[in-house]
Every structure is written in structure tokens, then in C-alpha cells.
Amino acid sequence: METHRGEARRANHEIAVEADLCIVGGGLAGTSAAITAAREGLSVVLVQDRPVLGGNGSSEVRLWTLGATSHNNNNNRWAREGGAIDEILVENMFRNREGNPVLFDTVLLDIVAAEPRIRLLLNTAVYEIDKGGSDEIRSVTAFNSQNSTRYRISAPLFIDSSGDGIVAYQAGVPFRFGAEKPDEFGEKFAPDPEMYGERLGHSIFFYTKDTGEPVRFVAPDYALKDVPTTIPRYRDFSVHQNGCQFWWIEYGGRLDTVHDTEKIKWELWKVVLGVWNHIKNSGDYPDAENLTLEWVGAVPGKRESRRFEGYSMLTQPDIVEQRHHEDAVSFGGWSIDLHPADGVYSDRPKGCDQYHAKGVFQIPYGTMITPHTPNLLLAGRIISSSHVAFGSTRVMGTCSHGAQAVAMAAAICREQGLRPADLLAPPRVRELQRRLLRTGQYIPGLAVDDPDDLARDAAVDASTTMPLDLSSLPAPLRVQLDRSRAMMVPLCEGALPSLRLRADVASDTTVRARLLAGAKPFNFTPEVVLDELTVELRRGPDREVKLSFSGSLAGPQYAFLVLDANPEVRVHAVRERVTGLMTVAKRHRQAPEEDLGVEEFDFWTPDRRPSGHLFWFAADPEYPGYTRAYEPAQAINGIDRPILTPNAWVARCDDPDPTLRLTWSEPQTIGTIRLAFDTDWNHPMESALMGHPESAMPYCVRDYEIVDATGRSVVTVQDNHQTLNTHRLAEALTTTELAVRVHDVWGDAPAAIFGIRCFSPDAARSTP
């Protein structure tokens, strides 16, 4: 029993917190940044104003997480983001392939809770900063209404990943709010502010459930009335969709998307409940009789508000032209995706206008720091970009990937007594890039050049090596040429190969075969014709298709072996999946009706598993690429995903003991071993709503061991499903040889290793 006397005034309970780094905002960007910084040795306070992590990806909003892969609806092959966000998505796939957003919450909380250097403050909203009379931030003040506690958080470095930029705003950093004019940055896609509007709105989603018996719905008085006359696209509502499939239930683009958020939320509730009333009670949706409204978002998913000015600004030409940046630390690949400001009330036939680049684009570090506040870094959707470029950079996968970069920058600053802007100097930005690549971050155009990596000085060999040839495999499957289809094949420089396929042919016919490539070798948009020929086929099963191409390539790159549409032909295919090989089909063409500063080209995209099987094919054994495509040396080339080549060692399918071996001429002392496996960089791994066929990717090594020169087992792993495996040895190992023996793979695929790196005991930092 406690009795407290009355007082004239009481202050809230207050706790002072100090850390190396304070991160404000616990969406996927802030979460990824916190994980990255903590693993680099920083003490981190992660402040999140909601009860769960994940922001728009959480169970409170329920938007699926996407980035450069864009649902596989563009030409960005093997483009899923790396680092901490990859670990999160791969783990969610393993635990939650059905896409339950509540389980995604638990995955995020579990990974963060496992990091002892992270102090997580949930339900805690930052409302004030202290600059102490200087340009630098000294502390932020936050309040938790659940425990009635005020926190004063002090740190030498801050990351603002709050979405609206509460820290940067109060710090006085210059920002932009709305769309630039076309002539400011040469952006032809810049919208008309009157007709289209200058900002993207918010969305609220809803889920339904079939109860097995009729359910009545009585709408609240505030629900939208007469949906057919107020929502021009009302016929697009379907009882077979849920959640973020209704992304176009959007509103607020003509309002202040920061200060009018509560007003926008009420309007979206009004729309959602009015739409549901129409579906249930109009009589136009008989399939809705047994459906109940299971969930409606209480928090709107925000798209756009403030964008803060940095040392550089990303614009439409940066994206479309895929411009090179010396300080590149991240990448994007989502379409330039602009929405009419009137949202669900717009009379435009589409809820958005999307235009893709022909490949991924770099994002520079200069967009993530500001000269105005020296100890502040920007992460998420608030980085320095034009409104048009923001249409691509704003998505969660891209935001998270960039946030990892600023977290690593913070770690380097803390270690070396630097300020974030100091890392713009070329030697320091190269160190930042190297540290990021070491942790699995992908930066287009860069490979790990790591002087600490002992594997670089080793001779590499393997038990077997997969040839560029699937003729030793059975081909029980058939793929009809109902549309133009292609196999993506990694070729080497020099003369083009001769290839053979097999097909079942319904009647005498011809097939046109083409070998296409990207205009830029690192792109996967097939637009350059290397050669083409027409093959006559006689009616019958198991017909040979001989393709003798002429011409040559200046350097290694992927080519598309295209078979034009012919429904009379069914190509033989194999069950096995092979790292670095993929089949795609021609879907549609990006063809803007006016000059918007974007390019016209075809989309060639894969069928998702369980479809998307590889063509059975045979290559000429004399072709140099026959043995080079998967040679063991690719496992130490510093690139851990297919780009110009597969960048992986792959064993033969019939290898009984697949083994990759490093050998040194002198003994090496090793403290850390890092392995990179194939978790299918092409799979978007949407985190919510959309289900997936597997929990673990079929290419991924499941069971393996690492042995030394004496044959002693140093590391044994079972049931791995993650991309990066880092082994810090309890005792340093001195040896002249390391061998990775693969015992099992998750799917019907040969063993594959993208990378192996070894570090001495005193060079183990940046290996998570």
C-alpha cells in the first residue's frame, strides 16, 4: 500500500540514456541500421514510436516489403537487397512463408532482441532535440505514454529514420515538400501540380475472412456513402483481394502529409468502411455473403512527406541513365512510381504511373548526410532526392539498404573520431564501401577489394565443377512456347557458342532463335541482337534443335537464348535448379505515350517457382565458357551474386562429396571464416500477404562442414538457410588448407558457394 500526498506539480519519471548512436525511427530502415551498427560494436538506442518494429511493413500497416526486385515485374535480375535486410527477409521466409504480418513482427523483434548492444525503446516518441547552441545535436527527448516515462538520449551521432524526419526537421535541416519543376533537374516526369498533384498520399488496408455462414454488416454513420459515384475505380474492388492489394485506397496527396495525417486517416477509414458496406450490401458481390471484416488498419501507411537536402541529390536522370557515383553505398531498382494526389478519388484510369530503368541504379552516400548538421545521418524515405527520384527510392527494401550504409558510416566515425562528412573523402568512402561489401551489402559496379581477406592469396580448387551444359540431366518436363521464352546463359568473351536443345513438335514448323544481350553488360534488359537464325523442325517427339550462332562478345556477360513464340513447340526442361541460370518470358513493353524522360523497352521476367524450369541444353565442350562458368576461383572474386557471370562455384549434380578447397603455400592463422550461399537473390521475398512455395531456397546449402589440412572438422553446420554464415573460431586456426564440404542442399540443385573469405583473429570486424 502506497499513499502519496498531494503536490502542486509533479514531473514525469525521467531516464537519461547515453549511447554511441541514437536511431530515431524503428521501421525497416531504422531496424536494419540498428542491427548493422550493433554488430560493428556500437552501443545503439533504437527509438520507435509504435508498439512493434517494421513501420509500413509491420502488422499495424501490413505492406509487403519490396525493393529493386519489384515483384519480379522488371528486368532487375538477382537484385534483392543484401546485408541485414536480406537476413530479415530470408529469416521471415523460413518462419513465415505464408506472409502473416503478425509473425513478421516477431521476426524483427527476435533479431533485434538478440543483439546485446541494442537498447530498444518501443512506444516512445521523440518530440524535442537539443543542439546546445551549436549545429550538432547533443540529445533528443522522447516520451513513452505506456510507462509515463520521459527519456533524454545523448549520443555523439544520430540517425533520423523517422519517416517524417522529426530530428532533421527540428535541427533546421533544409528540406523539400512537394514536386520540383521539370527544368530544375531536367526531369520530364515531374508532375503537373494542378492536374496530378505534388505529393503521394497515405493508404489504409483491410482484411476479410470467410466465416462459413452469412455475416451482416451495418456501416457506421461516418462511412462513405454512394461509393459508385464518388470512387471512379469502384469496379476494381474485389472480394478476392486483401490488404496491400488495395494499395490504391489512397488519400491525402493534396494535404499536408505530416500535420494533416489524422485528418487523412479519418478519410481513409471513411473510404474503407464505405467500400466494405458497398461490397456487402449493394448486391453486386454475392461471393461476399459469408465474409466478415476481420481487420482494418488503425495507422495509415505513409508514402511521402519531407525530403532533406544533403551534399548531393538523386534525380530522375540518375535513375534512368544509371549514373555512376564515386560515393555509391547502396542501390535502387523500383520503378519511378508516382501516384495522382487525389488517390482513390482520382478519375485517372490507373492508381499510379510507373516507369522502370533498364537496370538498377547507384545511390550515393552524399544523399544521406547534410552539411547543416554535422553529426546527423539520414535514412529511409527522407534522404536527399527529388520528388521524381523519391518515387523509386521510397520503398522499404531500398530504404533499409541505404540505412545499413549510414549505420556502417556511423561505426567508422565512432572508431576513428570522424564526422559523417569526412567519409566523403575518396580513401574513406572506399573504406566505407569495403566494409559494407564485407557484410553482404551489394553496390552495383563494386567488388570486395579486401586486403584483410586471406582467401585472396589462396589457390582454389574443387572436387568437381559444373559445366555450362545440362545434357547429363534427365528432361522429364515440357515448356510450351505459348509466348517468347528465353534461357539466361552466362557467356565468356570471344566467339559465341553452338548449343543444342530438344523439343516435342506438334506439326512441321519453324522456330526463330535469337541470342540477345543488354546494351550495358551489367543490365538484364535484352536489346542487342548478337545473332539470330531460323530452325526447321519436323513433327514428332524429342526433336533436336541445333543452334550454331556466329559473332562474338567483347567480355563476359549474360546472353538471352530466345525462342520466339510458337505454340506448336514444347521445349524439354529439367527439374533441377542451378545457381546462375534462369528462364524468362517476354511479358509486355514499357512504352510511354509522351516524352517523360524514360526509355522504351521490353520486360523479360521469370515465372515463379514451382514453374520457371530450365531448358535442357547441350553446349560445345570446346567452348571456353563450358568450363569457366562455374570455376572455383569465382568464390574468391569478391562478388556474391550473378552479374556478368554467376560469380559462384557450382559442383556437378552427380558429385557425391562436393568440396571447395583453399590452399596456401605458407601457413595462415585464421580467426573468422565467412561463407556466402545462394538464397536466390532473384526472389522478392514479399514479407506480407503473398505466400511462397518454399521456406528455404532450393539453391541454398543446408548442411556442411569446414575441415583443415589434417582433415579435422573445424566447423559443422546443419539446417542452414541464411545467405551469410560467419564463423568466429573459439581458437585461432593455423593451417595451409581449408575445405568446405557440402553434405546437403535444400532443393534439387547442385552445391553452390558464392563466396568464401578468411580473416586473421585481429581483422574480424565487419563480419556479422
Summary of the structure (lengths in Angstrom):
residues: 768
radius of gyration: 27.3
end to end distance: 49.3
largest distance: 99.0
contacts: 2788
relative contact order: 0.13
helix: 21%
strand: 31%
